[in-house]
C-alpha cells in the first residue's frame, strides 16, 4: 500500500470517527433529557470536550499506527504510541474507578466513550468493511440517535426540538448522499465534504443543545421564581396572621412587642417627645358576645376598633390586646392624652351597639426616660385599669401606690386562703327591733375578719373572696355558725329568734345550695322559719329567673327572704313585683337625711305604703338618732337596726341583751 493510499484510509477513518462521535453526543444528550440528568448538575460542555479529546486521541493512534508500519518512521512513532496508549489507559482506569465508586454511570462517561470508540475502530478492520459502508453506517447511526433525541426534546420545547431535528436529519441525509456519490465525485472531494458537513453538524448540534438546555434552565429558574413568590406570599400571610388580629384588622400585641424598640428610639431621638400607653378595657364584652352571638360580637369588635382608629392622631398606634381589650400608643403629653381619653369616653357613651352601651375602664402609663419592657407596661396599664374599675372611674393613670395596693391585695389573698382553711372568721350580731314595742325580734349575722389584730371590712375582703372562689366556703361557715347560735339561744333563753344571713350571687347560683342549707339546719335542729336570707340587687340583676327559682325552693321549705340595701340601685322598685321577698331593708342613705329632707320622707312614705300593700315588711337600717326613730315610727315602718340601740356585738353580748330584755319584760309584767 502506497503512502497516499494509507493517508486516504486515515482520512476516511477520521471522518467515520467524527460521525460516530457526533452520534454518541446526540445519544448522551437524549439520555440526559430523557432522564433529566441535568438535575444532578451535569455539564454537557465538559462532556463535549471529553468526547472530542477521545476521538482526536483515536485519530492520532490510527495515524501513528500507520506510521509505525513505515520502517522509516517506526522509531519515532513507537514512543508516541506508547504515550498516547498510556493516556488512554489512564482515562479508562479512571473511568472504571469512577464507575465502581459511584455504582452507576455518570454523564461523564469517559470510560464508556473511549471503549466504544476503540471497539468501533477494531471492528472496522476486523470485518474489513468498505469505507463507504462504514460512512453510511455512521451516518445511519447519527440519524437514529437524532430521532431519539428529537422525541425526547419535543417534551421539553417543541419549537426548538423541531428546528434541531430538521437540522440533524438534513445534515445526515446530505452526508449519506455525498457518500453514495463517489462515482461522480473524486474520493478526496467526497471526504472533504464529509468532514466539512460533519464538523458543521457537530458545531450546530452543540449550539442547538445549549439552546435547548438553556430553555430548560430558564424553565427551572422560572419555576424557582414562582415557588419563591409563593413562599414570599405565604411568609407575608403567616406574618399577617402572627402580627395582626383577623377580627379587627388591627396589629396585635406581638406586633407591639416588635414595634416597642422603635417607639423607644423615637423618644430617645427627640427628648421632647412623650409616649402614653393606654389600655382600653371593654367591660363584660364576653357576656354581650354570648348574648348577641359570635358573629355579631366580632362585628361589634370591628366597629369599636374602627371608631377608636378614627379618634387616633396621625402618629398614634392602636393594637388588639385581649378579647375585650385594646392598647393605644399615643405620642404626646398628658394633656393631649387626656383630650384623647375624653373623646374615647364620649364615643363609648354616645354609641349604641345592638342597643347597648359598654362600661369601659381605661388605664394609662407614661413611657419613661429608661425604656420599659412590654411586660412592665402591661402590668402598669392593667393596674391602672383595675383601679379605675374598683373606683368606678372611666380612667386612671398608673402610680407607684397602685403597685403597693397590688402587693397588699396579694398578701390579703394569701391570708384569706389561710383564714378560710382555718375557719378564722368571727360572726357578730346586730339586733333587729320591732317599732311597736322596741323588742328584739331578730339579729343580722355579720362576718368579721381579724387580720393581724385589725378588723377588715367585709366590703374589702368579700369581693376578693368571690374572685378567689372562697365565698361558698365562707358562706357555709356563716350559716353553720348562725345555726349553732340559734340552737344556743333555744337552749339558754328558751325562746326562738330569727337570724338574717347575707348571701352572695354565686351562692344562689350554686346547684347544691338548697340541699346543703337543709342539711345544715337539720344537723342543728333549726326550723327554716328561724332564718332569713338577705340578698341585694346585684344578686339577681343578671340571672333573675334562676335566682327566683332558688328563692322559691327555699321559701317552700320555710325560709324567708329580705331585699337588702334597697334604694342603692337604679331599678330596685322594678323588682318588687318580680321577686318573692318577705321584707325590704332600706339602706342607711335614706335614714341619714330623714331629719332635714322632706322629699326623702315623702319617697320613704311611698315605699312603705307600696310595701304594705304587697304584704312586705319594712326594715330601716342605720338608725343612730332618736329623731330618726320617731320619724320612722310615724311612717309606720315595721323594724329597725342601728347604733341607736346597739352596734354589732359578739354572741356573748347578744345573749346578754336577750337576757336583759327577757328580765325587763318579766319585771314589767
C-alpha positions in Angstrom: 0.0 0.0 0.0 1.4 3.3 -1.0 1.7 6.2 1.3 -1.1 8.2 -0.4 -3.4 5.3 -0.1 -2.5 5.0 3.6 -3.4 8.5 4.2 -6.7 8.2 2.3 -7.5 5.4 4.7 -6.6 7.6 7.6 -8.7 10.4 6.4 -11.7 8.1 5.9 -11.3 6.7 9.4 -11.2 10.2 10.8 -14.5 11.1 9.1 -16.0 7.9 10.4 -14.9 8.6 13.9 -16.2 12.1 13.7 -19.6 10.9 12.6 -19.6 8.1 15.3 -18.6 10.7 18.0 -21.3 13.0 16.9 -23.8 10.2 17.1 -22.6 9.5 20.6 -23.1 13.2 21.5 -26.6 13.0 20.3 -27.3 9.8 22.2 -26.0 11.1 25.5 -27.9 14.3 25.0 -31.0 12.2 24.5 -30.2 10.2 27.7 -29.8 13.4 29.7 -33.1 14.9 28.5 -35.0 11.7 28.8 -33.9 11.0 32.4 -33.4 14.7 33.4 -29.8 14.1 34.5 -29.2 17.9 34.4 -30.9 18.0 37.8 -27.7 16.4 39.2 -25.6 19.3 37.9 -24.1 17.6 34.8 -22.2 19.8 32.4 -22.7 18.9 28.8 -19.9 21.3 27.7 -17.4 19.2 29.7 -18.7 16.1 28.0 -18.3 17.6 24.6 -14.7 18.4 25.3 -14.1 14.9 26.8 -15.6 13.2 23.7 -13.7 15.5 21.4 -10.4 14.7 23.1 -11.2 11.0 22.8 -11.9 10.8 19.1 -8.9 13.1 18.5 -6.8 10.6 20.5 -8.2 7.7 18.5 -7.3 9.5 15.2 -3.8 10.2 16.4 -3.4 6.5 17.4 -4.6 5.4 13.9 -2.1 7.8 12.2 0.7 6.7 14.5 -0.2 3.1 13.8 0.3 3.6 10.1 3.5 5.5 10.6 4.7 2.6 12.8 4.4 0.2 9.8 6.6 2.6 7.8 10.1 1.4 8.6 11.5 5.0 8.3 9.2 6.4 11.0 8.9 3.3 13.3 11.3 4.5 16.0 9.6 7.9 16.4 6.1 6.6 16.2 6.7 3.9 18.9 7.3 6.4 21.7 4.3 8.5 20.6 2.1 5.4 20.5 3.2 4.4 24.0 2.5 7.9 25.3 -1.0 8.0 23.8 -1.7 4.4 24.9 -0.7 5.3 28.4 -3.0 8.4 28.3 -5.9 6.3 27.1 -5.2 3.6 29.7 -5.2 6.2 32.4 -8.6 7.6 31.2 -10.0 4.1 31.0 -8.8 3.2 34.6 -10.0 6.5 36.0 -13.5 5.9 34.3 -13.6 2.4 35.7 -12.8 3.6 39.2 -15.4 6.3 39.0 -18.0 3.8 37.8 -17.0 1.4 40.7 -17.1 4.1 43.3 -20.5 5.7 42.3 -22.1 2.4 41.4 -23.7 3.9 38.3 -22.6 5.6 35.0 -22.5 9.3 35.3 -22.9 11.7 32.4 -19.2 12.0 32.1 -18.6 8.5 30.7 -15.0 8.8 29.6 -14.5 5.1 30.2 -17.6 4.2 28.2 -16.9 6.6 25.4 -13.3 5.6 24.9 -14.2 1.9 25.0 -16.9 2.3 22.4 -14.7 4.3 20.0 -11.8 1.9 20.3 -14.1 -1.1 19.7 -15.5 0.7 16.6 -12.1 1.1 15.1 -11.2 -2.6 15.8 -14.4 -3.8 14.3 -13.9 -1.8 11.2 -10.7 -3.6 10.5 -11.8 -6.9 11.8 -14.7 -7.2 9.4 -12.8 -5.4 6.6 -15.8 -3.2 5.9 -15.5 -0.9 3.0 -15.1 2.8 3.7 -18.3 3.7 2.0 -20.2 1.1 4.1 -18.6 2.5 7.3 -19.5 6.0 6.3 -23.1 5.1 5.7 -23.4 3.1 8.9 -22.0 6.1 10.8 -24.4 8.5 9.1 -27.3 6.0 9.8 -26.3 5.8 13.5 -26.3 9.6 13.7 -29.8 9.6 12.1 -31.2 7.1 14.7 -29.7 9.0 17.6 -31.1 12.2 16.2 -34.6 10.7 16.1 -34.3 9.6 19.7 -33.0 13.0 20.7 -35.8 14.7 18.8 -38.5 12.6 20.5 -37.2 13.5 24.0 -36.6 17.1 23.0 -40.2 17.5 21.9 -41.3 17.0 25.5 -39.2 20.0 26.6 -39.7 22.5 23.8 -41.4 21.7 20.5 -40.2 24.7 18.6 -36.5 24.3 19.4 -36.7 20.5 19.0 -38.4 20.8 15.6 -35.6 23.1 14.3 -32.8 20.9 15.8 -34.3 17.7 14.4 -34.6 19.2 11.0 -31.0 20.4 11.2 -29.7 17.0 12.2 -31.7 15.0 9.7 -30.8 17.4 6.9 -27.1 17.1 7.7 -27.3 13.3 7.9 -29.1 12.9 4.6 -26.6 15.3 2.9 -23.7 13.2 4.2 -25.3 9.9 3.0 -25.9 11.4 -0.4 -22.3 12.6 -0.6 -21.0 9.1 0.5 -23.0 7.5 -2.3 -22.0 10.0 -5.0 -18.4 8.7 -5.2 -19.0 7.8 -8.9 -19.3 11.4 -9.8 -17.1 12.9 -7.1 -13.4 12.3 -6.6 -12.6 10.4 -3.4 -10.8 13.3 -1.8 -13.6 15.8 -2.5 -16.1 13.3 -1.0 -14.0 13.0 2.2 -13.6 16.8 2.3 -17.3 17.3 2.0 -18.0 14.6 4.6 -15.5 16.2 7.0 -16.9 19.7 6.5 -20.5 18.7 7.0 -19.6 16.5 10.0 -17.8 19.4 11.7 -20.7 21.7 10.8 -23.2 19.2 12.3 -21.1 18.9 15.4 -21.0 22.7 16.0 -24.6 23.1 15.1 -25.7 20.4 17.4 -23.7 21.8 20.2 -25.4 25.2 19.7 -28.8 23.6 19.4 -28.4 21.6 22.6 -27.1 24.5 24.5 -30.2 26.4 23.4 -32.5 23.6 24.5 -30.6 23.2 27.7 -30.7 26.9 28.4 -34.5 26.9 27.9 -34.8 24.0 30.4 -32.7 26.0 32.8 -34.8 29.1 32.3 -37.9 26.9 33.0 -36.4 25.8 36.2 -35.4 29.3 37.1 -38.9 30.4 36.3 -40.3 27.6 38.5 -38.0 28.5 41.3 -39.0 32.2 41.0 -42.7 31.2 41.1 -42.0 29.0 44.1 -40.2 31.8 45.8 -43.1 34.2 45.1 -45.5 31.7 46.6 -43.2 31.3 49.6 -43.0 35.0 49.9 -46.7 35.3 49.8 -47.0 32.5 52.4 -44.5 34.3 54.6 -46.4 37.5 54.3 -49.6 35.6 55.1 -48.0 33.9 58.1 -46.6 37.3 59.3 -50.0 38.9 58.8 -51.7 36.1 60.9 -48.9 36.3 63.5 -48.8 40.1 63.9 -52.4 41.2 63.1 -55.8 40.5 64.5 -58.2 38.8 61.9 -61.3 40.2 63.6 -60.5 43.9 64.0 -57.7 44.1 61.3 -55.6 45.8 63.9 -52.0 44.9 64.8 -51.8 42.6 67.8 -49.7 42.6 70.9 -46.9 40.6 69.2 -46.5 43.5 66.7 -46.4 45.8 69.6 -43.5 43.8 71.0 -41.7 44.3 67.7 -42.6 48.0 67.5 -41.7 48.9 71.1 -38.0 49.4 70.4 -38.8 51.7 67.5 -41.1 53.7 69.8 -38.4 54.0 72.4 -35.8 55.0 69.9 -38.1 57.7 68.6 -38.5 59.0 72.1 -34.8 59.0 72.8 -34.1 60.7 69.5 -36.4 63.5 70.5 -36.3 64.2 74.2 -39.4 66.4 74.0 -41.4 63.5 72.5 -43.6 61.8 75.1 -45.4 58.5 74.8 -48.6 57.5 76.6 -49.7 53.8 76.7 -53.4 53.4 77.2 -55.2 50.1 78.0 -58.9 50.2 76.9 -60.9 47.6 78.8 -64.4 47.0 77.4 -66.1 45.6 80.5 -68.3 42.4 80.3 -67.9 42.2 76.5 -67.9 38.3 76.7 -71.3 38.3 78.2 -72.5 40.7 75.5 -71.0 38.4 72.8 -72.7 35.4 74.3 -76.0 37.3 74.2 -75.9 38.5 70.6 -73.9 35.6 69.2 -70.3 35.1 67.9 -70.7 36.9 64.5 -72.4 39.9 65.9 -69.8 40.1 68.7 -67.0 40.1 66.2 -68.8 42.8 64.1 -69.1 44.9 67.2 -65.4 44.5 68.0 -64.6 45.6 64.5 -66.8 48.6 64.8 -65.2 49.6 68.1 -61.8 49.2 66.6 -62.8 51.3 63.6 -64.1 54.1 65.8 -61.1 54.1 68.0 -58.8 54.4 64.9 -60.8 57.4 63.8 -60.1 59.1 67.2 -56.3 58.5 67.0 -53.8 61.1 65.8 -51.7 60.5 62.8 -48.7 59.1 64.7 -50.8 57.1 67.2 -51.0 53.3 67.0 -53.7 51.0 68.3 -53.3 47.3 69.0 -55.7 44.4 69.9 -54.6 43.0 73.2 -57.0 40.5 74.7 -60.5 39.5 73.8 -62.1 42.8 75.0 -59.0 44.9 75.4 -57.1 47.3 73.2 -53.8 49.1 73.7 -53.4 52.6 72.3 -50.0 54.2 71.9 -50.3 58.0 71.9 -47.4 60.2 71.0 -48.0 63.3 73.1 -48.0 64.6 76.7 -50.6 64.0 79.4 -52.7 67.0 78.3 -53.2 65.7 74.8 -53.7 62.2 76.2 -56.5 63.5 78.5 -58.2 65.0 75.5 -57.9 61.8 73.6 -59.3 59.9 76.5 -62.2 62.3 76.8 -63.0 61.7 73.1 -63.0 57.9 73.7 -65.3 58.4 76.7 -67.7 60.4 74.6 -67.6 57.8 71.9 -68.5 54.9 74.2 -71.2 57.0 76.0 -72.9 58.1 72.8 -72.5 54.8 70.8 -75.1 52.0 70.9 -74.0 48.5 69.9 -77.2 46.4 69.3 -79.0 48.8 71.7 -76.4 48.6 74.4 -73.7 50.9 75.9 -70.5 49.4 77.3 -68.9 50.1 80.6 -65.3 51.0 79.7 -62.3 51.4 82.0 -59.0 52.9 80.8 -55.6 52.6 82.5 -52.6 54.5 81.2 -48.9 54.8 81.9 -46.2 57.1 80.5 -43.1 55.9 78.8 -40.1 56.8 80.9 -36.6 58.0 80.0 -35.3 54.5 80.6 -37.3 52.3 78.2 -39.8 49.9 79.8 -40.4 46.4 78.7 -43.8 45.4 77.3 -44.4 43.3 80.4 -43.8 46.3 82.6 -46.1 48.5 80.5 -48.9 45.9 80.5 -48.6 45.4 84.3 -48.9 49.2 84.9 -51.8 49.6 82.5 -53.6 46.6 84.0 -53.2 48.0 87.5 -54.4 51.5 86.4 -57.4 49.9 84.6 -58.2 47.7 87.6 -58.1 50.8 89.9 -60.5 52.6 87.6 -62.9 49.7 87.8 -62.7 49.5 91.5 -63.2 53.2 92.0 -65.8 53.3 89.2 -63.9 55.8 87.2 -63.5 55.9 83.4 -59.8 56.4 83.5 -56.8 56.2 85.9 -53.1 56.9 85.4 -50.6 54.5 86.9 -48.8 55.4 90.1 -46.4 53.5 92.4 -49.1 53.4 95.0 -51.2 51.1 92.8 -48.3 48.6 92.9 -48.3 48.8 96.6 -52.0 48.1 96.7 -51.4 45.1 94.4 -48.8 43.8 96.8 -51.2 44.3 99.7 -54.0 42.5 97.8 -51.8 39.5 97.0 -50.9 39.4 100.7 -54.5 39.7 101.6 -55.4 36.8 99.2 -52.8 34.6 100.9 -54.2 35.5 104.3 -57.7 34.9 103.1 -56.9 31.5 101.9 -55.2 30.7 105.3 -58.2 32.1 107.2 -60.6 30.0 105.1 -58.6 26.8 105.7 -58.6 27.5 109.5 -62.1 29.0 109.7 -60.6 32.0 111.3 -63.7 34.1 111.0 -65.8 35.9 113.6 -69.5 36.3 113.3 -71.2 39.2 115.2 -74.8 40.0 115.5 -76.7 43.3 115.2 -80.1 43.3 116.9 -83.3 43.9 114.8 -86.1 45.5 116.8 -89.8 46.0 116.4 -91.0 49.5 116.2 -94.2 48.5 118.0 -92.6 47.6 121.4 -88.9 48.1 120.8 -88.3 44.4 121.5 -85.5 42.4 119.9 -87.2 40.1 117.3 -84.1 39.1 115.4 -80.5 39.8 114.5 -78.3 40.1 111.4 -75.3 37.9 111.3 -72.3 39.9 110.1 -68.9 38.4 109.2 -65.7 39.9 110.6 -62.1 39.1 109.8 -59.4 39.8 112.4 -56.3 40.1 110.3 -53.2 40.6 112.3 -55.1 42.4 115.0 -57.0 44.6 112.6 -60.7 44.0 111.6 -61.1 44.1 107.9 -64.4 45.3 106.5 -66.5 42.8 104.5 -66.7 45.4 101.7 -63.0 44.9 101.3 -62.4 41.2 101.5 -65.7 39.7 100.3 -65.1 40.8 96.6 -61.6 39.3 96.8 -63.0 36.1 98.3 -65.5 35.9 95.4 -62.7 36.3 92.9 -60.8 33.5 94.6 -63.7 31.2 94.7 -63.8 31.1 98.5 -67.1 32.7 99.0 -69.1 29.4 99.1 -67.0 28.0 101.8 -67.1 31.3 103.8 -70.9 31.5 103.3 -71.5 27.9 104.6 -69.3 28.8 107.6 -71.6 31.8 108.4 -74.7 29.6 108.0 -73.4 26.9 110.3 -72.3 29.5 112.9 -75.6 31.2 112.9 -77.5 27.9 113.2 -75.2 27.0 116.1 -76.0 30.3 117.8 -79.8 29.8 117.2 -79.5 26.4 118.9 -77.7 28.1 121.9 -80.5 30.7 122.2 -83.1 28.0 122.2 -81.3 26.1 124.9 -80.4 29.1 127.2 -83.2 31.5 126.6 -86.0 29.1 125.9 -87.2 31.2 123.0 -86.9 31.5 119.3 -85.5 34.3 117.2 -84.9 35.0 113.5 -81.3 35.4 112.3 -80.7 37.2 109.0 -77.8 35.9 106.9 -76.4 37.7 103.8 -76.0 35.6 100.6 -73.7 36.4 97.6 -74.8 35.9 94.0 -72.6 33.0 93.5 -74.1 31.1 96.4 -77.6 31.3 95.0 -76.3 30.1 91.6 -74.7 27.0 93.2 -76.6 23.9 92.1 -76.5 22.1 95.5 -77.1 25.2 97.6 -80.6 24.3 98.7 -79.7 20.8 99.7 -76.6 21.9 101.6 -78.6 24.5 103.6 -81.2 21.9 104.5 -78.5 19.5 105.7 -77.0 22.2 108.0 -80.4 23.2 109.5 -81.3 19.6 110.0 -77.9 19.0 111.7 -78.5 21.8 114.3 -82.3 21.0 114.5 -83.2 24.6 113.4 -86.5 25.2 111.8 -86.1 27.1 108.5 -88.5 29.8 109.7 -85.8 31.0 112.1 -83.6 32.0 109.2 -84.0 35.0 106.8 -81.6 35.2 103.8 -80.7 38.7 102.7 -79.9 39.4 99.1 -79.0 42.6 97.2 -80.0 43.8 93.8 -76.6 42.7 92.3 -77.6 39.1 93.2 -80.3 38.8 90.6 -79.7 41.6 88.1 -78.2 39.1 85.6 -80.0 35.9 86.4 -83.3 36.8 87.9 -85.1 33.7 86.7 -82.5 31.4 88.1 -82.4 33.3 91.4 -86.2 33.4 91.7 -86.2 29.6 91.2 -83.8 29.1 94.1 -85.6 31.6 96.3 -88.9 29.8 95.7 -87.4 26.4 96.6 -86.1 27.7 99.9 -89.3 29.5 100.7 -91.2 26.3 100.1 -89.1 24.8 102.9 -89.9 27.7 105.3 -87.1 30.1 104.8 -87.8 33.8 104.3 -86.0 36.4 102.2 -85.1 40.1 102.6 -84.1 42.6 99.9 -81.1 44.4 101.4 -79.7 47.8 100.6 -83.0 48.8 98.9 -82.7 52.2 97.1 -79.0 52.0 96.3 -79.6 50.6 92.8 -81.3 52.3 89.9 -84.2 49.8 89.4 -84.9 48.4 92.8 -88.6 49.2 92.7 -88.9 47.3 89.5 -88.1 44.1 91.4 -90.9 44.5 94.0 -93.2 42.7 91.6 -90.7 40.2 90.2 -89.1 38.9 93.4 -90.9 36.9 96.0 -89.3 38.5 99.1 -90.8 38.9 102.6 -89.2 42.1 103.7 -87.2 45.1 102.4 -84.3 46.7 104.2 -83.9 50.4 103.3 -80.3 51.5 103.1 -79.0 53.9 105.6 -78.7 56.6 103.0 -82.4 57.1 103.4 -82.1 57.3 107.2 -79.3 59.9 107.2 -81.4 62.6 105.6 -84.7 61.9 107.2 -84.4 64.7 109.8 -84.0 67.5 107.3 -85.0 66.3 103.8 -88.8 66.3 103.4 -88.5 64.9 99.8 -86.8 61.8 101.2 -89.6 61.4 103.8 -92.2 61.5 101.0 -90.3 58.9 99.0 -89.9 56.7 102.1 -93.6 57.1 102.9 -94.5 56.0 99.3 -92.2 52.9 99.6 -93.7 51.9 102.9 -97.3 52.3 101.5 -96.4 50.2 98.5 -94.7 47.5 100.5 -97.5 47.2 103.0 -100.0 46.9 100.1 -97.9 44.0 98.8 -97.6 42.4 102.3 -93.8 43.1 102.5 -92.3 44.2 105.9 -90.0 47.3 106.0 -86.7 47.3 107.9 -84.9 50.7 108.4 -81.1 50.4 108.7 -78.7 52.9 110.1 -80.9 54.4 112.9 -78.5 56.4 115.1 -80.7 59.2 116.5 -83.9 59.4 118.5 -85.3 61.9 115.9 -84.8 59.3 113.1 -86.6 56.7 115.2 -89.6 58.9 115.8 -89.9 59.7 112.1 -89.9 56.0 111.0 -92.5 55.3 113.7 -94.7 58.0 112.2 -94.2 56.5 108.8 -95.4 53.1 110.1 -92.3 51.1 109.4 -92.0 47.7 110.9 -88.4 47.1 112.2 -85.2 49.0 112.6 -81.5 48.4 113.1 -78.7 50.8 114.1 -76.3 52.1 116.6 -79.1 54.0 118.4 -79.9 50.7 120.1 -76.7 48.6 119.6 -73.8 48.1 117.3 -72.9 44.6 116.0 -71.9 42.5 119.1 -70.3 39.1 119.7 -72.5 36.2 120.5 -71.9 36.5 124.3 -73.1 40.1 124.4 -76.0 39.3 122.1 -77.1 36.7 124.7 -76.8 39.3 127.4 -79.0 41.7 125.5 -81.6 39.0 125.1 -81.5 38.1 128.8 -81.8 41.7 129.8 -84.8 42.1 127.6 -86.4 39.0 129.0 -85.8 40.1 132.6 -87.2 43.6 131.7 -90.3 42.1 130.2 -90.8 39.9 133.3 -90.5 42.9 135.7 -93.0 44.9 133.7 -95.4 42.1 133.7 
